[in-house]
Amino acid sequence: MGKTAAHPRARVHGIRAVERAAAILKAFSPESTALGVTELSRRLGLHKSTVHRLLAALEREGFVVQDPGSGHYRLGLQLFELGSLVVTSRQLQQVAHAYLEQVHHACGETVHLAILDEGEVVYVDKLESTRQVRMYSLIGRRSPAHCTGLGKVLLAWLPEGALEEVIRRRGLRGYTSQTITSAETLRDHLALVRQRGYAIDNGEHEELIRCAAAPVFDYTGQVVAAVSIAAVGVDVESRRFQEYISLIQQCTRAVSEALGNGQWQTAGGSDAHRDLRSR
C-alpha cells in the first residue's frame, strides 16, 4: 500500500508554521539583535504561546539561542553557517568567472563551474557552447555525481566516510552502458582521478556528452568546486580532447591561486596560470 496523503488542512498548518518561523527570524536586525517572546508577539501579531513554541523549535535546530540571563533570543550560528555557504558560492562564482570566459574563448565548448551539495552536483556558473548545442545543465540545476566529470572530481577528494555516505544515500544508478554502477569500481576510479588530477565523463550520464573536469582548491587545500569542459561526440583519446584536459587544468590552477591556494606554485601551477592568462 502507498503512503497516505497528508490532509490538506495539515499541509496548510505546516506551511503557516514555516511562514511564521521565517517571520520570527526576519524580525531580528542590526537594531534588534535580541528579542523576547513578548516583543516578538507584539511585532508579529501572534499569540505568545505560538511564538514560544516556534522559538523552541528554532532553538533546537540552532537557528536561535536564548540568553539565560535576560531570556531574550538571538540568531544562532546555524544561520551564520548557512549564510556562509551562500557567500562562498557567490564569491567562488565571481572569482572564477573571468577564467571560465578565457577557457570558453579558447575552446568554444560548454564550460561549467559546480559544487557538491548533499551528494549531488550543483551548477553555479555556465557558459554555453558556441556550436549551437544546448545541454541539460542550467545554473542551479542538479546532476548525479558518480557519472559526471564534475561529480567524480568532487567525490574523489571527499573523506572516505563521506564518500560512503553519498553512495549509500544516492546510490549508483545506471544512465548509459558506460555508467559506473559498482561501488568498488567507483572507489578505484576515483583513486585514479586523484592520481591524474582530472576526471573524464565518457558518455556516462548522457551518451553523446564527453567531459573533462578538474578540481578547484581553496586556501586550506580543500576541494571546493570543479570546472569542466563538455563537448558532444568528441573522442576522449583525440588531440582535441587532450587539449581540453590541459585547458581545464590550467583554469582550475588559476582559480585555486586566486582563492589563495599556493600549492600549484610548487607543482607547475604558476606556468599554467600564466599560459591561461596570456590567451
N, C-alpha and C positions, 0 to 999 in steps of 0.2 A: 504494500500500500504506500502511496506517496504521502508526503508531509501535508499536514492540514494547513491550509492557507490562514494567515493571520486575519483576524476580524478587522474590517475597515476602521472601526472605532479605535482599536488598539493601535493601528498604524497612525491614525490621526494624533493620538495621545503621544506616541513615540516621537513624531515629528515636532509636536509642540514642545516636548521636553528638550529636544535638541535646540530648537529656536530660543527657548528661554535660557538654556545654559550658555549659548553663544552671546545672548544679550548681557548676561552677567559678566562674561569675560570682556566684552566691549565697553562695559561701564567703567573699567579701570583706565586711567590716563596718567600723563606726567603730573597733572594737578591732583589726581585722586589715586595714589598708589596703594592706599589701604582703605578698605571699606568694610563696614559692619553690616549685619543682616538687616537692621532697621533702615539704614541708609539705602541699601540696595532695594529693599522692598518699596521704599518711597519713590525712588527714581524709576523703577521699572513697573510700578503699579501691580506688584504681585504680593500675595499673602506671605507673611513671614515664614510660615511653615514650608511653603513651596520653595522659597529662596534657601532656607536652611537645608532642605532635602537635596536640592541641586548642588549647593556648595559642598555638601558631604560627599556627593558622587565625584565632583571635580577634584576634591582634595585626595580622594582615594587614587585617582589617576595621575596625581602630581601636577594638575593644572593650576591649582591654588594651594596656598599654605596659610594656616591660621596662626596668628601671633598669640602665644599662650598668655601674655600679659593683658593686652587690650581686647583680645577676642576678635579683632579685625582680620580680614583676609587680604592677602597679596597674591599677585600672579606667581605661579610656580616655575621651577626650572624646566619642567617638561615643555612648556611653551617656548622657552628660550632655545631648547634643543631642536624643536621642530622648526622654529623660525630660522635657526642657523642653517638647516638643510636647504631652505628656500634661498637664503642669501648665498650659500655656497654654490648652488646650481646656477644662479644668476651671474655670480662673479665668474664662474667657470666658463659660461657661455660668452660673456663679454671678453674675457682674456683670449679664448680660443678662436673666436670668430674670424679674426683677421688671418690667422694661419689656415683656417679651413678655406677661406677665399683664395689663398695662394695655391693650395692643393687643387681646388676646383678649377682655377685658371690653368693650371699645368696639365690636368688630365681630362677635364670636361665631363667627368662622370659624377654620379651622385656621391656626396660626401656627408657623413653623419658624425655627430657627437652624441654620446649616450652615457647614461649612468645605470647602475644596478639598483633596483628598488624592489624589496620583497621577492627577490629571486628572479625578477624579470628585467629585461632591457627596457629602458625608457628613453626615447629620443628627446634631446634637449636642444638640438640645432640640426638643421639640414639645408644643404644646397643642392638643388635639383640638377640632374644631368642636362647638358646642352644637346643631347642626342634625341630629344623628344620622347624619352622613355620615362614614364611616371611609375614610381614604385609604391608599394603598400605603405611604407613608413611615412609618418607625419609627426611633427613636433608634439610631444605629449602622448603619443601612441605607444603601446607596449608590444614587445615581441618575446618569444621564448628565448632563454639564454643558451641552452645546450646545443642549439643547432644554428646559431648565427655567429658570424665572426666577432661582432661586438660582445655578444654574451659570453663566448668562450674565453675571450680576453679577460672579461670582468670576473668570471668564475675561476680562472687559472690562478689568480693571486689571493683568493679567499683562504682563510684558515680552514684546515681540514674539516673541523666540526661544522663550520658554516656551510661548506660545500655539501656535506652530507645532509644537512637540514634542507637545503634547496632541492636536492634530488628527492628527498622524502616528500616534501610538500608539493613540488611542482611536477614530479615525475619526468620521464624521458619519452614523451610522445613522438612517434614517427610521423614526419611530414612528407618525406620523399624516401626513395630507396637508399639515399646517402646519409640519412639522419642516424646519428649515434643514439642507440636506444639501450645500450648496456652500461650500467654504472661503472663496471671495471674498465671497459673500453674508454669511457669518458675520462676517468681519472688518468689513464695512461696518455690519452690525447692531450689533456690539459698540462701534464708534465712536459710534453713536447712543446706546447705553446710557450710555457715559461722559459724553456731552453732556447727557443728560437727568438723570443721577444715579439712574436706576432702570431695571429691566427688567420686561418683561411676558412671561408664557408664555400664549399664546392657543391653548390646546389643542394644544401642540406635542409633549408627551410622552404625555399622556392626553387624549383628545378632549374630554371634558366639563370638564376642570380649567382654571380661569383663575387666574393667579398674578401678584402684584405683589411685586417684591423690590428691596432697596436694600442698599448696602454698609456694612460696619462698618469704620472705620479705627482703627488703634492710635495710640499716641503718636508713632510715627515717620512717620505718614502712609501706612502700608501697609494695604491691604485684607486683613483677617484673617478675615472672616466675612461672611455675608449673612443678612438676615432677610426672611421673606416672609409674605404672607397668601395662602392658597389657598382658592378657593371653587369650587363646582360650578355650571356653567351661567350664570354672570354675564356680561353683555355688557361687554366691556372699554371700551366707549365710554359706558357708563351713568354717571350721577352717583354711584351706589353704589360702583362700582369706582374712580372717581376719588378718592373719599373713602378707599378702601383704600390708594391710592398715597400720599396725604398722610399717613395714619396710619403707614405703614411708614417713610416718610422721617423723620418725627418720632421714631420709635423708634430708628432707626439713628443719628441725630444724637445722641440722648440716650446711647445705649450708647457711641458713639465718644467723647463727652465724658467718660463715666465711665472709659474706658480711657486718658484723658489726652490725647486729641486735641483741640486748640484751634482747628482751622481753621473749625469750624462757627460759632464766636463772631463771625467776621467775614463770615459768609455767611447770617445769619438763623437760625443753629442755636440760639442761646440762646432765641429766642422759641418755636421749635418744641419745644425741651426743656421750657419752662415749660408750653406747651399740653398736652403729653402728661402731665406730672406732675399737672396740675390736673384731669384727668379723674376 
